């Protein structure tokens, strides 16, 4: 065993040794409201058309390394002006990784906290200098003076701003974001993973700022199983990322399936509307409960605060009643006492609310 320990510490970087693997909770047998997935499946007729589209897929061949057809569909979907380029990733997770892999070893990476965990996880793994700046309490908006001070002092190579933010669900103030983009000497990535639920985007600002990139994913829209994200912006930046992208990172089944699904986007638009309507219902019901404060959300989940030191007990009680949500309280700071619920189908949301009521 000692020998094994020596082997491991001789082989792997200290940053890797210090990390913990990203854990995904087992949801078997539970109503799954923990991972911001779209709860709806497709109508049978759409499934049939999809399988038809897959029928001639040549699995013996490598995929199109440029995913040309899918790229065109995504450009069209986002009405991306011609002067910008687009890079596809195996989920936006992969794009975050690509971006960070391309930085010098001494680079700094800045993101507000609480934020999406992968910004820190991947920065730490690569030995980069990750700087997490707390959001303002209660409003969860950007602390602009603090962000600008860190930008001035550390000149981060990349700044990640999730818009809406995960796990808080809010849209940061637009003027603060623009100030940050203007002050930054490095890249600013607007991570619009939850854009389908928000009706807000920085795509239109791309032509004003060379250092701005907009990243999106099809995961929250309803295609989490495909693993497909994309980043849009300045071709000179995209060109660098393309150099370190693995040649076949988007497999053939994903290319065909995503192209099919995104060409039938009206299906998702209906589902998105239902999710937004349910979000309003769940928000209202949560705030009726004694001791619970739900925070306004522009995403497909809601963060809520429970009575002091009760979050884990409430989380476990809800789970015992058959509903899996996400316990955020262990992260501490602004997330102390907080739980996060993904908006599901109406009956799933009712089951969650009933379980929560019982656990209080
Ligand atoms: N960005 C944000 C803000 C997220 O919350 C997530 C997923 N939870 C991602 C990116 C990653 O999405 P994916 O890899 O599924 O595209």
Boltz pocket constraint, residues with backbone or C-beta under 6 A from the ligand:
constraints:
  - pocket:
      binder: B
      contacts: [[A, 35], [A, 36], [A, 90], [A, 91], [A, 92], [A, 93], [A, 94], [A, 116], [A, 162], [A, 164], [A, 165], [A, 166], [A, 191], [A, 193], [A, 216], [A, 217], [A, 218], [A, 219], [A, 224], [A, 227], [A, 228], [A, 229]]
      max_distance: 6.0
